[in-house]
Structure formats: structure tokens, C-alpha cells
């Protein structure tokens, strides 16, 4: 699977090809899992990438010529050190192999406990899945992990306001403007994955417009009707079960019953504190991180015991670890990471052993 991803921009950024700014809602192309800054490009600019590739090739050729000149100037010294360099190269190769094995083990270890259930559902032919859990618990990342494991392309659609955001539209020149849903629909891979990220934030009317795609095997786009293979996967990630807002997720929308009915199963995705700890240590490899994680998890336990509706998911833990590594005391790191939002924050600190 290519690591190129297509989606609607959720944040403004800078095109890595033309250098111009793109706005929220523009169609972008990016590599990796977190589209930020120079990693993104306009979808239109992407067709012109050969120009940028030529420029990079010229720069690389110039760098290669300079390197060759330096190598020729130091040829005699290089010969004297040949044995030592061979040994270093062999050592680096062994180290690189060990690091690669370590990365594979770490990726395996940081899989959420519910990941195996998600994989089992998909392998058994359950292709319409709603994953629900607190913010920051790795729902979307699990979809990316599964797509990599299966070797299938993944398309991510962020919250939409209208049917045109979902299905595209014909512009003033009669050209069809694509969306991630369309690119997923025409992808030849029969198991391509579409992730409706934050699906409980989609406008209900816009969601109704893709009902035929969800269950009837047909994508009705402004310029064409595309048959949808039933083996293609649609996963909705959400903080609720689609029945509307609650105290913590007040911006969520109740989805139409016809939309909800098209999902085959709801997969709970809770906080796994062992996974949370490993990710925190990987994100902030500092001597202070272990205690920061312990403190954050202690705060979460107090909040749950007191039945306080303050969302204290893994992102709060990662924030506490980063703030502690930046020099904040443990108590201050917890406070500024979000606990100050509570009037009773001092009581929570005392019960968590941080005051």
C-alpha cells in the first residue's frame, strides 16, 4: 500500500510543492499519518509534482558531484581507514536491523486490546463498523494499523456539512471536484477502507446522502454512478454512539436512524493504561515521564470515582508528560494540562496524592 493519503484538510497549512497556503476544506495529498505543515500539498499541485521532482533531482545531482569531489580529495585517507569503516558499516547494519525489529515489536505492543476484535470482525466480513470511545484512545490510528496490516488503501473523511462535501460537485467549468469518499469508491482494491473520522460530528443530512453507499452498493455522484463492492470497508470513529451530545461531547449530533441502521456493529474503545504508558514513554522519552504517567492515571481514577464529567483521556497524559519534561512540577503539569478547568481541582489533587 502507498503511504500517500487523500483527505479534506481539517487545518490550514502550506503546500509542500507550490509553497502557497491551503485552507480548511481544501483537498490535499499527504504522506504519513499526521498531515501537518510542509507534509501536505494541494491535490491540484500534486499533478505537477514532476517539476518538484526534477528540482530535487538536480539538487541531489549537484550534492552527489560535490560529494564525489570531496571523496576524491580524501582518497588516500579513506584507504587507510578502510578496515575501520568496514567494521563500522557492519556494526551499523546490525544496529539498524535491531532497531527495525524493536520498532516492529513496539508497534505490536502498542496495539489496543480491542484491535484484535476489530481485525476479527473485518476478516469475518463485517464491513460497516462504528468505533466509539473517549478522545485520544487511538481509534483512527487503529484503522491505519489495520489498513497497513491488510495492505489496503485507506481514505479518511473528516466531518462534513453538506452532501457536496460527501459526494463532490461539478464546478463552474463542469469539472467534477472529487472527495475522499469518491476516491475510495473508485479504488480498484475490493477491500479499500474508508474512515468516517468523528462520524458523530457529521451533519445528519450529509450522512443520509451516503446511505446508498453504506448499504445499497451504489455511489450516486454528481457525474456518475459507481458500484460499491460489499467487501469495501467503512469504519466510523466517534465519541458517542450517535444519539446526540452529552456533557463531555457537547458538539456531537444525533444521526438519522437510517444511517445508524447501516452499521453492523458498535465496538467500544476504552482507555488502555498500559498502551497509554508505552505511547507516553515513546512520545516523551524523559526520566520524568514514568511518574508523570502515574500522576495522570491517578487523577483519572479520582475523576471516575467522583463521577466528574471531565474527559481525562490519553492526550491529557501525554500533555502532562510533555509539560513535566519541559520543567513544570508534577502538580503544575497536571493543573495546566486541564485540571484547572475544575472548581474542585485542589480536592482532586489531594486525593491523587499530588498536593
C-alpha positions as CSV (number, residue, x, y, z in Angstrom):
1,X,0.0,0.0,0.0
2,X,1.3,3.5,-0.9
3,X,1.7,5.8,2.1
4,X,0.0,8.6,0.1
5,X,-3.2,9.7,1.7
6,X,-6.1,11.8,0.3
7,X,-8.4,13.8,2.5
8,X,-10.1,17.1,3.1
9,X,-7.9,19.5,5.1
10,X,-9.1,19.9,8.7
11,X,-6.5,22.6,9.4
12,X,-4.9,25.2,7.1
13,X,-1.3,24.6,6.0
14,X,1.4,25.2,3.4
15,X,1.7,23.2,0.2
16,X,5.0,21.4,0.0
17,X,5.0,21.7,-3.8
18,X,4.0,25.3,-4.6
19,X,4.6,26.9,-1.2
20,X,1.1,28.5,-1.2
21,X,-1.3,28.2,1.8
22,X,-4.2,25.9,1.6
23,X,-7.4,26.4,3.7
24,X,-9.5,24.1,5.8
25,X,-11.8,22.2,3.5
26,X,-9.3,22.1,0.5
27,X,-8.5,18.7,-1.0
28,X,-4.9,17.7,0.0
29,X,-2.4,14.9,-0.5
30,X,0.0,13.9,2.2
31,X,2.3,11.1,3.3
32,X,2.4,9.5,6.8
33,X,-0.3,9.6,9.4
34,X,-0.3,13.2,10.7
35,X,-0.8,15.9,8.0
36,X,1.0,19.0,9.3
37,X,2.9,21.9,7.7
38,X,5.1,21.1,4.8
39,X,4.0,17.4,4.7
40,X,0.9,18.4,2.7
41,X,0.2,19.5,-0.8
42,X,-2.8,20.8,-2.8
43,X,-4.4,17.9,-4.7
44,X,-4.1,20.1,-7.8
45,X,-0.4,20.7,-7.3
46,X,0.2,17.0,-6.8
47,X,-0.3,16.6,-10.6
48,X,2.7,18.9,-11.1
49,X,4.9,17.0,-8.7
50,X,7.3,16.1,-11.6
51,X,8.5,19.7,-11.6
52,X,9.4,19.5,-7.9
53,X,10.9,16.0,-8.5
54,X,13.1,17.5,-11.3
55,X,14.2,20.3,-9.0
56,X,15.0,17.8,-6.2
57,X,16.9,15.5,-8.7
58,X,19.0,18.5,-9.8
59,X,19.8,19.4,-6.2
60,X,20.6,15.8,-5.4
61,X,22.9,15.5,-8.5
62,X,24.7,18.7,-7.5
63,X,25.2,17.3,-4.0
64,X,26.4,14.0,-5.4
65,X,29.0,15.8,-7.6
66,X,30.2,17.8,-4.6
67,X,30.4,14.6,-2.5
68,X,32.4,12.9,-5.3
69,X,34.9,15.8,-5.3
70,X,35.3,15.5,-1.6
71,X,35.7,11.8,-1.8
72,X,38.5,12.1,-4.5
73,X,40.3,14.7,-2.4
74,X,40.4,12.4,0.6
75,X,41.0,9.1,-1.2
76,X,44.3,8.3,0.4
77,X,43.0,8.9,3.9
78,X,39.9,6.8,3.1
79,X,42.1,3.9,2.1
80,X,44.0,4.0,5.4
81,X,40.7,3.8,7.3
82,X,39.0,1.2,5.1
83,X,39.1,-1.6,7.6
84,X,37.8,0.6,10.3
85,X,35.0,1.8,8.1
86,X,34.0,-1.7,7.1
87,X,33.7,-2.7,10.8
88,X,31.6,0.5,11.5
89,X,29.4,-0.3,8.5
90,X,28.8,-3.8,9.7
91,X,28.1,-2.6,13.2
92,X,25.6,0.0,11.8
93,X,23.9,-2.7,9.7
94,X,23.4,-4.9,12.8
95,X,22.2,-1.9,14.8
96,X,19.7,-0.9,12.1
97,X,18.3,-4.4,11.9
98,X,18.0,-4.5,15.7
99,X,16.2,-1.1,15.6
100,X,13.8,-2.3,12.9
101,X,13.0,-5.4,14.9
102,X,12.5,-3.2,18.0
103,X,10.1,-0.9,16.1
104,X,8.1,-3.9,14.9
105,X,7.8,-5.3,18.5
106,X,6.9,-1.8,19.8
107,X,4.2,-1.4,17.2
108,X,2.8,-4.9,18.1
109,X,2.9,-4.0,21.8
110,X,1.1,-0.7,21.4
111,X,-2.0,-2.2,19.8
112,X,-5.1,-1.5,21.7
113,X,-6.7,-4.6,23.4
114,X,-9.8,-4.1,21.2
115,X,-7.7,-4.1,18.0
116,X,-7.8,-7.9,17.7
117,X,-11.6,-7.8,17.9
118,X,-11.7,-5.1,15.1
119,X,-9.4,-7.3,12.9
120,X,-11.5,-10.4,13.6
121,X,-14.7,-8.6,12.6
122,X,-13.2,-7.3,9.4
123,X,-11.7,-10.6,8.5
124,X,-15.1,-12.3,9.0
125,X,-16.7,-9.9,6.6
126,X,-18.2,-7.2,8.9
127,X,-17.5,-4.2,6.8
128,X,-19.6,-1.5,8.5
129,X,-18.3,-0.7,11.9
130,X,-18.8,2.1,14.4
131,X,-16.0,2.5,16.9
132,X,-16.9,4.6,20.0
133,X,-14.6,5.8,22.8
134,X,-13.1,8.7,24.5
135,X,-10.9,11.2,22.7
136,X,-7.3,10.2,22.2
137,X,-7.7,6.5,22.7
138,X,-6.3,5.6,19.2
139,X,-9.5,4.8,17.3
140,X,-8.3,6.3,14.0
141,X,-4.8,5.1,14.4
142,X,-6.1,1.5,14.9
143,X,-7.8,1.8,11.5
144,X,-4.5,2.9,10.0
145,X,-2.7,0.0,11.7
146,X,-5.3,-2.4,10.3
147,X,-5.1,-1.0,6.8
148,X,-1.3,-1.4,6.8
149,X,-1.6,-4.9,8.1
150,X,-4.1,-5.8,5.4
151,X,-2.1,-4.0,2.7
152,X,-5.1,-1.9,1.6
153,X,-5.5,1.8,0.8
154,X,-7.2,4.0,3.4
155,X,-9.2,7.1,2.9
156,X,-10.1,9.4,5.8
157,X,-13.1,11.8,5.7
158,X,-13.4,14.4,8.4
159,X,-16.8,15.9,9.5
160,X,-18.8,17.3,6.6
161,X,-21.5,20.0,6.4
162,X,-23.4,19.1,3.2
163,X,-23.9,16.3,0.6
164,X,-21.5,18.2,-1.7
165,X,-18.7,17.7,0.9
166,X,-19.5,14.0,0.8
167,X,-20.2,13.3,-2.8
168,X,-18.4,16.2,-4.6
169,X,-19.8,18.6,-7.1
170,X,-19.3,20.0,-10.6
171,X,-17.6,23.4,-10.6
172,X,-18.4,26.3,-12.9
173,X,-16.4,24.8,-15.7
174,X,-18.3,21.5,-15.5
175,X,-15.3,19.7,-13.9
176,X,-16.1,17.2,-11.1
177,X,-14.5,18.0,-7.8
178,X,-13.6,14.8,-6.0
179,X,-13.9,13.8,-2.4
180,X,-12.2,11.1,-0.3
181,X,-15.4,9.1,-0.5
182,X,-15.3,9.2,-4.3
183,X,-11.7,8.2,-4.4
184,X,-12.5,5.3,-2.1
185,X,-15.4,4.3,-4.2
186,X,-13.4,4.1,-7.5
187,X,-10.3,2.5,-5.9
188,X,-9.9,-0.9,-7.6
189,X,-8.9,-2.6,-4.3
190,X,-12.0,-4.6,-3.2
191,X,-11.2,-4.1,0.4
192,X,-10.2,-0.4,0.4
193,X,-11.0,1.2,3.8
194,X,-13.0,4.5,4.3
195,X,-12.8,6.0,7.7
196,X,-15.5,8.5,8.7
197,X,-13.5,10.2,11.3
198,X,-15.6,11.8,14.1
199,X,-18.7,10.5,12.4
200,X,-20.9,11.7,15.2
201,X,-19.9,15.3,14.2
202,X,-21.1,14.9,10.6
203,X,-24.3,16.8,9.6
204,X,-27.1,14.2,9.6
205,X,-28.4,15.4,6.3
206,X,-25.0,14.9,4.7
207,X,-24.7,11.5,6.2
208,X,-28.1,10.5,4.7
209,X,-26.6,11.3,1.2
210,X,-24.2,8.4,1.5
211,X,-26.8,5.8,2.7
212,X,-26.8,4.1,-0.7
213,X,-23.0,3.8,-0.5
214,X,-23.3,2.4,3.0
215,X,-25.8,-0.4,2.3
216,X,-27.1,-0.4,-1.3
217,X,-23.9,-1.0,-3.1
218,X,-24.1,2.1,-5.2
219,X,-22.4,5.5,-5.1
220,X,-24.6,8.2,-6.7
221,X,-22.1,11.0,-7.5
222,X,-23.0,14.2,-9.5
223,X,-21.3,12.9,-12.7
224,X,-21.6,9.2,-12.4
225,X,-23.0,6.2,-10.5
226,X,-20.3,3.9,-9.1
227,X,-21.0,0.3,-8.0
228,X,-19.6,-0.3,-4.5
229,X,-18.2,-3.8,-3.7
230,X,-19.8,-5.1,-0.4
231,X,-16.3,-6.1,0.7
232,X,-15.1,-2.5,0.9
233,X,-14.8,-1.4,4.5
234,X,-16.4,1.6,6.2
235,X,-15.4,2.5,9.8
236,X,-16.9,5.3,11.7
237,X,-14.9,6.6,14.7
238,X,-16.8,8.6,17.3
239,X,-17.0,9.7,20.9
240,X,-20.7,8.8,21.2
241,X,-23.0,6.1,19.8
242,X,-24.7,8.6,17.5
243,X,-27.6,9.6,19.7
244,X,-26.5,13.2,20.2
245,X,-24.4,15.3,22.6
246,X,-23.6,14.6,26.2
247,X,-21.8,16.7,28.9
248,X,-18.3,16.0,27.6
249,X,-19.0,15.9,23.9
250,X,-21.5,18.7,23.5
251,X,-20.8,19.3,19.8
252,X,-21.9,15.8,18.7
253,X,-25.0,15.4,16.6
254,X,-27.7,12.8,16.7
255,X,-27.6,10.8,13.5
256,X,-30.6,9.7,11.5
257,X,-31.9,6.2,12.3
258,X,-31.5,5.2,8.6
259,X,-27.8,6.0,8.9
260,X,-27.3,4.3,12.2
261,X,-29.1,1.2,11.0
262,X,-26.4,0.7,8.3
263,X,-23.7,0.0,10.7
264,X,-23.3,-3.7,11.6
265,X,-21.7,-3.3,15.0
266,X,-20.6,-0.9,17.6
267,X,-17.1,-1.5,19.0
268,X,-16.3,0.0,22.4
269,X,-12.8,1.5,22.6
270,X,-11.9,2.4,26.1
271,X,-8.7,3.8,27.6
272,X,-6.0,1.1,28.0
273,X,-3.5,2.4,30.5
274,X,-0.7,0.0,29.5
275,X,-0.8,1.2,25.9
276,X,-1.1,4.7,27.1
277,X,2.1,4.3,29.2
278,X,4.1,2.9,26.3
279,X,3.0,5.6,24.0
280,X,3.8,8.3,26.5
281,X,7.3,6.9,27.1
282,X,7.8,6.8,23.3
283,X,6.5,10.4,22.8
284,X,8.4,11.9,25.7
285,X,11.5,9.7,26.5
286,X,12.5,11.6,29.6
287,X,13.3,10.4,33.1
288,X,10.3,12.3,34.4
289,X,7.7,10.5,32.1
290,X,7.1,7.4,34.3
291,X,6.0,9.5,37.3
292,X,4.0,11.9,35.0
293,X,2.0,8.9,33.7
294,X,1.4,7.6,37.2
295,X,0.1,11.0,38.3
296,X,-2.2,11.4,35.3
297,X,-3.7,8.0,35.8
298,X,-4.2,8.7,39.5
299,X,-6.1,11.9,38.5
300,X,-8.2,9.9,36.1
301,X,-9.1,7.4,38.9
302,X,-10.2,10.2,41.2
303,X,-12.3,11.7,38.5
304,X,-14.0,8.4,37.8
305,X,-14.5,7.7,41.5
306,X,-16.1,11.2,42.0
307,X,-18.1,10.8,38.8
308,X,-16.8,14.1,37.5
309,X,-17.6,14.7,33.8
310,X,-14.1,15.9,32.8
311,X,-12.6,14.0,29.9
312,X,-9.2,12.8,31.1
313,X,-8.1,10.6,28.2
314,X,-4.6,9.6,27.0
315,X,-4.0,13.1,25.4
316,X,-4.1,14.6,28.9
317,X,-1.5,12.0,30.0
318,X,0.8,12.9,27.0
319,X,0.4,16.6,27.8
320,X,1.3,16.0,31.5
321,X,4.4,14.1,30.4
322,X,5.5,16.8,28.0
323,X,4.9,19.6,30.4
324,X,6.8,17.8,33.2
325,X,9.7,17.2,30.8
326,X,9.6,21.0,30.0
327,X,10.4,21.8,33.6
328,X,6.9,22.1,35.3
329,X,6.5,20.5,38.6
330,X,4.3,17.4,38.6
331,X,1.4,19.3,40.3
332,X,1.6,22.2,38.0
333,X,1.9,19.9,34.9
334,X,-1.4,18.2,35.9
335,X,-3.1,21.5,36.6
336,X,-2.2,23.3,33.4
337,X,-2.9,20.1,31.3
338,X,-6.6,20.6,32.1
339,X,-7.4,20.0,35.8
340,X,-7.6,23.8,36.4
341,X,-10.9,23.7,34.5
342,X,-12.5,22.1,37.6
343,X,-13.5,24.3,40.5
344,X,-12.7,21.4,42.9
345,X,-9.2,20.8,41.4
346,X,-7.5,21.1,44.7
347,X,-9.6,18.3,46.2
348,X,-8.8,16.1,43.2
349,X,-5.0,16.8,43.6
350,X,-5.2,15.8,47.3
351,X,-7.0,12.6,46.6
352,X,-4.5,11.8,43.8
353,X,-1.6,12.4,46.2
354,X,-0.3,15.4,44.4
355,X,-0.9,18.2,46.9
